Amino acid sequence: MSKKTFEEENNLGSEEMFEHYRFDVDPGQEIVRIDKFLIDRIPNTSRSKIQIASKNGNILVNSVKVKQNYKVKPLDKISIVLPYPVRELELIPEDIPLDIIFEDDEVLVVNKPSNMVVHPGYGNYTGTLVNALVYHIENLPTKKQDYFGRPGLVHRLDKHTTGLLVVAKTENALTNLAKQFSDRTTERHYYALVWGDVKEDGKVIANVGRSLKNRKVMTVFEDGISGKNAITHYKVIKRFGYVTLVECKLETGRTHQIRVHMKYIGHPLFYDLEYGGDKILKGTSNAKYKKFIDNCFSLLDGQALHAKTIGFKHPSQDHYIRLNSELPNGFQKVIDKWSKYIIV
């Protein structure tokens, strides 16, 4: 019997906030309903959570979706995807303005600003996006009956990364979206300004894991064993000579994936404080150019990375939601400056 936890799957803090459990049933296993089998083996779960997971197709036996009354048999191979349990932190509602792009009874999509942490944690117990979301949802005139007292996250964005984030307002929506992210059927496109002249569109396939030298950052592992599989597609939007605006499409959602992958291929993100993009990497050494770069840096809080597009199937309605967002003001001003900069 094996279990693949959130930490193992996503390197202790990935953008994706769901967990996989996998069980190889023993040869001597007695015949038992799968909901009872899973409740006995998965911590912090309940029959209702298992039922919701089954309803959304999150439980597979021998690669086939099953209902909660399926009878487990010896040698079955069982897998289940569940939303990652929220840590036991008091979520303090805070009246912080939100830029909500879409909202109904089950989900909302928010346009996250820069310099905002998504979820409370060590050193950031207040002022986070979740604190603002709790306040917003609790103060709605009407709330969905099965709202479970907290915003449900299945992915997140780094503190200085701006853009679209989808949030579940019900247990059913959370479980359904976790499955979509796990199956990689969601759509996520980012705009990134990177150092250097990117010659052509491409794809990075390179394992990403936490650095052995500095646990606060991630790195690429080339041994094919360490880290977790990560795939990023990128295409050129506009070239400026010393920097390039690219669109990145995620297949996987590892922590800092775009930032790590672009650095790995020699194009760190512009003004990325953790990955070496906060100094002049391309261009001239004259004072005028240095001043130009400093002026660009002053418009940003951190890496020039924006989650521009999000797409997913509505958790209970038979339609696809695809939303776009504009670049934030500082990022757009940096692009405008580079558009006017003439390389001589």
PyMOL commands that set and color helices and strands:
alter all, ss='L'
color gray80, all
select helices_A, chain A and resi 6-10+34-39+47-55+129-138+171-183+257-264+287-297+329-340
alter helices_A, ss='H'
color red, helices_A
select strands_A, chain A and resi 18-24+32-33+59-61+64-65+71-72+77-83+100-103+107-112+152-153+162-168+187-195+202-205+207-210+218-221+231-239+243-250+305-313+320-324
alter strands_A, ss='S'
color yellow, strands_A
deselect
rebuild
show_as cartoon
